[in-house]
Amino acid sequence: MAADVAQQMEDDDLPRMRSDAAALLATESLDTYSQDELMARVQQLEAEIVRVKAHHAKAADHRKVADALFKPRETD
């Protein structure tokens, strides 16, 4: 039981498999899009980049707090 919990905790640090929407978008043909549609797509993708970067920063801050809370105590 303890080994299962330890393994689960280690697995939590590993990247999770997700459907990769960006990879799917990268394979889509853009030939049928008008210039306006292409610019709208660029704006949507730029907004998504901002959203992902903000979430990444929030997660990094959360990790820093957790690391500080659980860091090993120094011995004298």
KOLVEXZA-682934 format. One record per atom (N, C-alpha, C): residue number from 1; residue in three letters; atom name; y, x, z. Coordinates in steps of 0.001 Angstrom, whole numbers. Atoms other than C-alpha are relative to their C-alpha. Layout:
REM KOLVEXZA-682934
+------+------+------+---------+---------+---------+
| gupa | guti | vopa |       v |       u |       w |
+------+------+------+---------+---------+---------+
|  NUM |  ALA |   CA |       Y |       X |       Z |
...
+------+------+------+---------+---------+---------+
This chain:
REM KOLVEXZA-682934
+------+------+------+---------+---------+---------+
| gupa | guti | vopa |       v |       u |       w |
+------+------+------+---------+---------+---------+
|    1 |  MET |    N |   -1195 |     825 |       0 |
|    1 |  MET |   CA |       0 |       0 |       0 |
|    1 |  MET |    C |    1254 |     867 |       0 |
|    2 |  ALA |    N |   -1163 |    -887 |     -68 |
|    2 |  ALA |   CA |    2464 |    2756 |     942 |
|    2 |  ALA |    C |     169 |     765 |   -1308 |
|    3 |  ALA |    N |     -75 |    -717 |    1275 |
|    3 |  ALA |   CA |    1594 |    4598 |   -2270 |
|    3 |  ALA |    C |     596 |    -894 |   -1079 |
|    4 |  ASP |    N |    -560 |     948 |     970 |
|    4 |  ASP |   CA |    2406 |    1464 |   -4273 |
|    4 |  ASP |    C |    1513 |    -122 |     163 |
|    5 |  VAL |    N |   -1432 |      97 |    -275 |
|    5 |  VAL |   CA |    5816 |    1198 |   -2599 |
|    5 |  VAL |    C |     707 |    1264 |    -465 |
|    6 |  ALA |    N |    -589 |   -1273 |     429 |
|    6 |  ALA |   CA |    6521 |    4891 |   -3204 |
|    6 |  ALA |    C |      72 |      69 |   -1521 |
|    7 |  GLN |    N |       4 |     -16 |    1465 |
|    7 |  GLN |   CA |    5538 |    4548 |   -6871 |
|    7 |  GLN |    C |    1067 |    -937 |    -557 |
|    8 |  GLN |    N |   -1013 |     961 |     443 |
|    8 |  GLN |   CA |    7758 |    1471 |   -7261 |
|    8 |  GLN |    C |    1399 |     582 |     151 |
|    9 |  MET |    N |   -1320 |    -594 |    -220 |
|    9 |  MET |   CA |   10720 |    3351 |   -5777 |
|    9 |  MET |    C |     281 |    1074 |   -1042 |
|   10 |  GLU |    N |    -187 |   -1015 |    1041 |
|   10 |  GLU |   CA |   10172 |    6217 |   -8206 |
|   10 |  GLU |    C |     259 |    -651 |   -1349 |
|   11 |  ASP |    N |    -167 |     703 |    1275 |
|   11 |  ASP |   CA |    9877 |    3789 |  -11115 |
|   11 |  ASP |    C |    1398 |    -597 |    -131 |
|   12 |  ASP |    N |   -1343 |     576 |      37 |
|   12 |  ASP |   CA |   13235 |    2226 |  -10157 |
|   12 |  ASP |    C |    1024 |     973 |    -559 |
|   13 |  ASP |    N |    -933 |   -1008 |     497 |
|   13 |  ASP |   CA |   14926 |    5510 |  -11098 |
|   13 |  ASP |    C |    -174 |     276 |   -1486 |
|   14 |  LEU |    N |     264 |    -251 |    1412 |
|   14 |  LEU |   CA |   13403 |    5545 |  -14578 |
|   14 |  LEU |    C |     727 |   -1015 |    -873 |
|   15 |  PRO |    N |    -636 |     968 |     917 |
|   15 |  PRO |   CA |   15143 |    3978 |  -17573 |
|   15 |  PRO |    C |    -971 |   -1139 |    -316 |
|   16 |  ARG |    N |     831 |    1157 |     312 |
|   16 |  ARG |   CA |   13861 |     492 |  -18302 |
|   16 |  ARG |    C |      14 |    -235 |   -1510 |
|   17 |  MET |    N |      74 |     323 |    1420 |
|   17 |  MET |   CA |   12660 |    -503 |  -21725 |
|   17 |  MET |    C |     754 |   -1316 |    -230 |
|   18 |  ARG |    N |    -775 |    1191 |     338 |
|   18 |  ARG |   CA |   15074 |   -3016 |  -23225 |
|   18 |  ARG |    C |     -21 |    -129 |   -1528 |
|   19 |  SER |    N |    -175 |     136 |    1435 |
|   19 |  SER |   CA |   15464 |   -4495 |  -26636 |
|   19 |  SER |    C |    1320 |     698 |    -330 |
|   20 |  ASP |    N |   -1177 |    -795 |     328 |
|   20 |  ASP |   CA |   17964 |   -2230 |  -28306 |
|   20 |  ASP |    C |     789 |    -683 |   -1103 |
|   21 |  ALA |    N |    -808 |     755 |     955 |
|   21 |  ALA |   CA |   20508 |   -4505 |  -29949 |
|   21 |  ALA |    C |     797 |     927 |    -914 |
|   22 |  ALA |    N |    -773 |    -941 |     816 |
|   22 |  ALA |   CA |   22554 |   -1514 |  -31131 |
|   22 |  ALA |    C |    -859 |     562 |   -1127 |
|   23 |  ALA |    N |     891 |    -525 |    1034 |
|   23 |  ALA |   CA |   19559 |    -114 |  -33000 |
|   23 |  ALA |    C |    -263 |   -1054 |   -1073 |
|   24 |  LEU |    N |     200 |    1068 |     979 |
|   24 |  LEU |   CA |   18956 |   -3484 |  -34622 |
|   24 |  LEU |    C |    1229 |    -169 |    -883 |
|   25 |  LEU |    N |   -1232 |     116 |     784 |
|   25 |  LEU |   CA |   22600 |   -3688 |  -35694 |
|   25 |  LEU |    C |     122 |    1146 |   -1002 |
|   26 |  ALA |    N |    -130 |   -1178 |     860 |
|   26 |  ALA |   CA |   22421 |    -188 |  -37144 |
|   26 |  ALA |    C |    -872 |     -99 |   -1257 |
|   27 |  THR |    N |     885 |     119 |    1168 |
|   27 |  THR |   CA |   19619 |   -1214 |  -39520 |
|   27 |  THR |    C |     400 |   -1148 |    -921 |
|   28 |  GLU |    N |    -419 |    1147 |     802 |
|   28 |  GLU |   CA |   21370 |   -4345 |  -40792 |
|   28 |  GLU |    C |     867 |     441 |   -1181 |
|   29 |  SER |    N |    -808 |    -289 |    1175 |
|   29 |  SER |   CA |   22779 |   -4181 |  -44305 |
|   29 |  SER |    C |    1379 |    -640 |     164 |
|   30 |  LEU |    N |   -1368 |     499 |    -111 |
|   30 |  LEU |   CA |   26557 |   -4575 |  -44334 |
|   30 |  LEU |    C |     562 |    -429 |   -1356 |
|   31 |  ASP |    N |    -455 |     274 |    1362 |
|   31 |  ASP |   CA |   26772 |   -5180 |  -48078 |
|   31 |  ASP |    C |     519 |   -1425 |    -198 |
|   32 |  THR |    N |    -385 |    1400 |     211 |
|   32 |  THR |   CA |   27174 |   -8944 |  -47736 |
|   32 |  THR |    C |    1227 |    -415 |     813 |
|   33 |  TYR |    N |   -1158 |     325 |    -841 |
|   33 |  TYR |   CA |   30068 |   -8796 |  -45254 |
|   33 |  TYR |    C |    1306 |     233 |    -758 |
|   34 |  SER |    N |   -1336 |    -198 |     574 |
|   34 |  SER |   CA |   33667 |   -9268 |  -46353 |
|   34 |  SER |    C |     741 |    1026 |     862 |
|   35 |  GLN |    N |    -802 |    -950 |    -781 |
|   35 |  GLN |   CA |   36364 |   -6850 |  -45201 |
|   35 |  GLN |    C |     434 |    -624 |    1324 |
|   36 |  ASP |    N |    -401 |     676 |   -1236 |
|   36 |  ASP |   CA |   37583 |   -9412 |  -42668 |
|   36 |  ASP |    C |   -1168 |     -98 |     982 |
|   37 |  GLU |    N |    1179 |      89 |    -861 |
|   37 |  GLU |   CA |   34064 |   -9911 |  -41335 |
|   37 |  GLU |    C |    -351 |    1379 |     584 |
|   38 |  LEU |    N |     272 |   -1353 |    -494 |
|   38 |  LEU |   CA |   33601 |   -6147 |  -41062 |
|   38 |  LEU |    C |     972 |     383 |    1112 |
|   39 |  MET |    N |    -987 |    -326 |   -1035 |
|   39 |  MET |   CA |   36837 |   -5775 |  -39090 |
|   39 |  MET |    C |    -251 |    -812 |    1272 |
|   40 |  ALA |    N |     333 |     825 |   -1166 |
|   40 |  ALA |   CA |   35836 |   -8657 |  -36805 |
|   40 |  ALA |    C |   -1191 |     610 |     742 |
|   41 |  ARG |    N |    1175 |    -649 |    -612 |
|   41 |  ARG |   CA |   32521 |   -6898 |  -36211 |
|   41 |  ARG |    C |     417 |    1263 |     743 |
|   42 |  VAL |    N |    -500 |   -1215 |    -660 |
|   42 |  VAL |   CA |   34318 |   -3637 |  -35401 |
|   42 |  VAL |    C |     677 |    -368 |    1318 |
|   43 |  GLN |    N |    -684 |     429 |   -1229 |
|   43 |  GLN |   CA |   36498 |   -5479 |  -32865 |
|   43 |  GLN |    C |   -1001 |    -434 |    1066 |
|   44 |  GLN |    N |    1023 |     424 |    -954 |
|   44 |  GLN |   CA |   33439 |   -7058 |  -31241 |
|   44 |  GLN |    C |    -742 |    1203 |     586 |
|   45 |  LEU |    N |     712 |   -1190 |    -466 |
|   45 |  LEU |   CA |   31671 |   -3709 |  -31042 |
|   45 |  LEU |    C |     878 |     841 |     923 |
|   46 |  GLU |    N |    -915 |    -747 |    -868 |
|   46 |  GLU |   CA |   34751 |   -2011 |  -29564 |
|   46 |  GLU |    C |     128 |    -677 |    1361 |
|   47 |  ALA |    N |     -62 |     734 |   -1267 |
|   47 |  ALA |   CA |   34980 |   -4749 |  -26924 |
|   47 |  ALA |    C |   -1286 |     220 |     798 |
|   48 |  GLU |    N |    1276 |    -245 |    -674 |
|   48 |  GLU |   CA |   31299 |   -4233 |  -26120 |
|   48 |  GLU |    C |     -45 |    1417 |     579 |
|   49 |  ILE |    N |     -60 |   -1375 |    -508 |
|   49 |  ILE |   CA |   31864 |    -483 |  -25745 |
|   49 |  ILE |    C |     818 |      50 |    1283 |
|   50 |  VAL |    N |    -840 |      45 |   -1206 |
|   50 |  VAL |   CA |   34645 |   -1169 |  -23232 |
|   50 |  VAL |    C |    -788 |    -619 |    1153 |
|   51 |  ARG |    N |     781 |     686 |   -1029 |
|   51 |  ARG |   CA |   32367 |   -3555 |  -21322 |
|   51 |  ARG |    C |   -1104 |     905 |     548 |
|   52 |  VAL |    N |    1091 |    -877 |    -424 |
|   52 |  VAL |   CA |   29473 |   -1072 |  -21233 |
|   52 |  VAL |    C |     546 |    1184 |     805 |
|   53 |  LYS |    N |    -593 |   -1118 |    -742 |
|   53 |  LYS |   CA |   31724 |    1808 |  -20125 |
|   53 |  LYS |    C |     459 |    -437 |    1389 |
|   54 |  ALA |    N |    -438 |     510 |   -1303 |
|   54 |  ALA |   CA |   33175 |    -332 |  -17320 |
|   54 |  ALA |    C |   -1202 |    -208 |     917 |
|   55 |  HIS |    N |    1205 |     201 |    -803 |
|   55 |  HIS |   CA |   29694 |   -1270 |  -16135 |
|   55 |  HIS |    C |    -596 |    1343 |     406 |
|   56 |  HIS |    N |     510 |   -1335 |    -311 |
|   56 |  HIS |   CA |   28611 |    2364 |  -16318 |
|   56 |  HIS |    C |     801 |     628 |    1135 |
|   57 |  ALA |    N |    -850 |    -560 |   -1051 |
|   57 |  ALA |   CA |   31572 |    3431 |  -14173 |
|   57 |  ALA |    C |    -286 |    -680 |    1340 |
|   58 |  LYS |    N |     317 |     738 |   -1225 |
|   58 |  LYS |   CA |   30789 |     692 |  -11636 |
|   58 |  LYS |    C |   -1342 |     459 |     566 |
|   59 |  ALA |    N |    1315 |    -455 |    -444 |
|   59 |  ALA |   CA |   27143 |    1789 |  -11486 |
|   59 |  ALA |    C |      70 |    1427 |     553 |
|   60 |  ALA |    N |    -153 |   -1376 |    -481 |
|   60 |  ALA |   CA |   28168 |    5440 |  -11075 |
|   60 |  ALA |    C |     659 |      20 |    1375 |
|   61 |  ASP |    N |    -652 |      87 |   -1312 |
|   61 |  ASP |   CA |   30491 |    4533 |   -8190 |
|   61 |  ASP |    C |    -980 |    -503 |    1055 |
|   62 |  HIS |    N |    1003 |     544 |    -923 |
|   62 |  HIS |   CA |   27720 |    2487 |   -6570 |
|   62 |  HIS |    C |   -1013 |    1080 |     370 |
|   63 |  ARG |    N |     967 |   -1077 |    -245 |
|   63 |  ARG |   CA |   25329 |    5425 |   -6937 |
|   63 |  ARG |    C |     584 |    1055 |     936 |
|   64 |  LYS |    N |    -651 |    -985 |    -876 |
|   64 |  LYS |   CA |   27848 |    7807 |   -5326 |
|   64 |  LYS |    C |      10 |    -471 |    1450 |
|   65 |  VAL |    N |     -19 |     555 |   -1354 |
|   65 |  VAL |   CA |   28183 |    5502 |   -2325 |
|   65 |  VAL |    C |   -1405 |      49 |     607 |
|   66 |  ALA |    N |    1382 |     -16 |    -487 |
|   66 |  ALA |   CA |   24401 |    5175 |   -2008 |
|   66 |  ALA |    C |    -442 |    1431 |     313 |
|   67 |  ASP |    N |     369 |   -1396 |    -238 |
|   67 |  ASP |   CA |   23913 |    8945 |   -2328 |
|   67 |  ASP |    C |     648 |     528 |    1277 |
|   68 |  ALA |    N |    -693 |    -445 |   -1205 |
|   68 |  ALA |   CA |   26516 |    9563 |     376 |
|   68 |  ALA |    C |    -622 |    -624 |    1247 |
|   69 |  LEU |    N |     579 |     703 |   -1130 |
|   69 |  LEU |   CA |   24909 |    6989 |    2656 |
|   69 |  LEU |    C |   -1372 |     561 |     367 |
|   70 |  PHE |    N |    1377 |    -428 |    -238 |
|   70 |  PHE |   CA |   21391 |    8345 |    2258 |
|   70 |  PHE |    C |    -216 |    1501 |    -126 |
|   71 |  LYS |    N |     177 |   -1437 |     134 |
|   71 |  LYS |   CA |   22079 |   12062 |    1951 |
|   71 |  LYS |    C |    -644 |     568 |    1275 |
|   72 |  PRO |    N |     669 |    -584 |   -1179 |
|   72 |  PRO |   CA |   19987 |   14259 |    4253 |
|   72 |  PRO |    C |    1027 |     532 |     986 |
|   73 |  ARG |    N |    -877 |    -519 |   -1031 |
|   73 |  ARG |   CA |   21555 |   15202 |    7533 |
|   73 |  ARG |    C |     -95 |    1511 |      16 |
|   74 |  GLU |    N |     -26 |   -1449 |    -104 |
|   74 |  GLU |   CA |   22615 |   18783 |    7911 |
|   74 |  GLU |    C |    -476 |     396 |    1397 |
|   75 |  THR |    N |     464 |    -484 |   -1316 |
|   75 |  THR |   CA |   20888 |   20729 |   10682 |
|   75 |  THR |    C |     764 |    1240 |     364 |
|   76 |  ASP |    N |    -746 |   -1167 |    -474 |
|   76 |  ASP |   CA |   22662 |   23283 |   12790 |
|   76 |  ASP |    C |    -931 |    1109 |     424 |
+------+------+------+---------+---------+---------+
